[in-house]
Amino acid sequence: MTGVDPGYLNAGLRKPKMGFTLVAGKEKLGVGFKFLLTPSEKFTKVIDENRLHRGYREMRGILTFILAGVAILLVISSCSTVPKGPLGPGELRLLRLEVPENGNLQTTVPYMVGIKFEADGHPEIRRVCFSWSGDNLRCVRVKNVRYGSDAGLEISVYAPEGQNELECYIEYVRDGKVIRTNSLTSFVNGR
């Protein structure tokens, strides 16, 4: 035991094993220290590593749950809200989009999407404009408009492939000017 500090052994530390190690990418050999592990220390090390990995898995599961919750809250809060309060003179306000088949639409079939609104009087509707996930705004003229307690209209659309967001608004005449309503959105899955 020459050359080993007796205080080192009395402190309960393991005895270092002298050995040769290759120094990072160089051709020289250097002297390094490796510690010998007893079988019980090896077993404890394996158990500690398993606990560590289990802890990571549990933490990842918790973080996944939290992130999914945040994503759901963002989707709910990002949906357009319908303004509350009384309508102004000649005002038209969109209430909801009625997409058939729960939004699961075939891409080769035209579907009638219902747009429900409330209006003060019978404002002249010029056109309905919509886009799929912000791409290419399309506007169509509307012929059949219902006013009253069940006010609404329908437009024919083809769903694009994949999951998309249908955004829609109406342009109407109020006080001699063309005005745009609030926008409504609905998610559609084209298959």
N, C-alpha and C positions, 0 to 999 in steps of 0.2 A: 504494500500500500504506500509505496513511496511516491511522493509528488502529489498526493491527494490531501486536501485540507481536512483535518479531523473534524473541524466545525461543520463541514459540509455533510459528513456522515451523521453527526449527532443531530443535525437539523431534520433528519428523516427523509432526505432526498435520495433518489436513486443514484446508484453508482454509474457514472458515464462510461460508455464503451468507446475506446479509441478506434478510429477507422479511417479509411481513405475515401474521399469523395471527389468527384470530378467537378472542377470549378467552372461554372456557367459558360459552356461553349469553348473553353480554352483547352489546350492540350496539357496543361499543368495539373498535377494532382495536389490536393491540399488536405490538411488534417481536419477532420470534423468530429463531432460528438454525436453518438446515437444512444438513446436510452433503451435499456433492456426492459421489457415488460414481463411480469409474471403472468401465468395463465389467468389468475383472478383479475388482474388489472386489464388484460385483454378482453375478458368477458364484460367487465364494467364499462370499458370503452365502447363495446358494441351496443350495450344497453343504452348508454348515454346518447350514441348516435341515433338509435331508433327513436328515443324520446324526442330528440331534436327534429328528426324528419316528421314524426307524428305531429309535433307542434307546428311545423311549417304547413302541413296539410290542413290542420284545423284552422290556422290563421288564414290560409288561402280560401277555405270554404267560407269563413266569416266575411272576408273582404269581397268575395264574389257575391254573397247575399246582399251586402251593403251596396255594392255598385249596381246590382240589378234593381234594388229599391230606388236608388237615385235616378237611374235611367227611366223607370216607370213614372216617377214623379215629374221628371223633365218632359216626358211625352204628354202627360196629362196637363201640365201647366202650359205647354206650348200650343195646345189646341186653341183656336180662336174663340174668344168669348163674345157673346152677343151683348151689345150695349143694353143696359137697363134704362128704365125711365120712359116717360111718354114720348110719343112721336111728335115731331114738329109738323107744321102744315105742309102737306104734299110729300112727306118723307116716306121712304121704303127701306125696310130693314130685313136682312136675311136671318132666318131662325135656324134652319137645319138642312142638311143634304140627306136624301134618302137613296142610298146605293143598294141595288138589288143583290141577292145572293150573299148577303153579309160581306160584301166587298170581294168575294172570290169569283172573279169574272173570267170567262174565256176570251182570248184575244181575237178570235175570228167572228164574234157575234156582237152586233150593236145592242147596247143596253140603254134603257130610258132611266136617267137619273132625275129624281124629283128634287125640286128646290122649294122649300116652304118659306114664306115671308109674311110680314105684316106691313100694311100700308095705310096711310092717311088718305082716304079717297081712292081714286083710280089713276095713279101716275102712269104716264106713257113709258113703257119699257122699250128701250131701243135695241139692246142686245144683251146676251149672256156671254161672259168671257170665262174661260177656264184654261188651266195648264196642268200638265203632269209633272210633278216634282220640279217645278220651276222652268221646264223646257217649253219653248215655243207657245206663246199665248195664242189661243184660238178663240174667236168670237163668232157667235151665231145669232141670227135674228130669230125671234120667238113669235109664234102666231097664237097659240092657245094659252092664254093667261087667265087664271081664276082669281077673282077678288072676293073679299068677304071673310067669313070666319075660317074657311079652308083655303086661304090664298096660297097659290103656288103655280108652278109651271114645270115642264119637263124638257130635258135636252137629251139627244141621242149621242152616246159616246162609245168608242172602241177602247178597251183597256190595253195599254202596252204590256209587254212581257215583264214579269218580275213584280216586286213590291214597289208601289209608287204612291205618291200623295196627290190626290185630286184637289186643286184649289179653284174656287169659283167665286165670282161676283157679278153683279148686274149693273148695267149703265141705264139710267132712266132720266127723264126730263123733270126738273123741279125749278119753278120760277123762270122758265125759259132757258135754263142752262142744263147741259148734260152732266149728271152727277154720278159718281160711283158709290155703290153700297159698301158695307162691310164685307170682308171675305170669309168664306167658310172652307174648311178642309176636311177630307176624309181619306183614310188609307184604303188602297185597293190592291189586290193581289191578282195580277194577270197570269193566267195559266194556259 
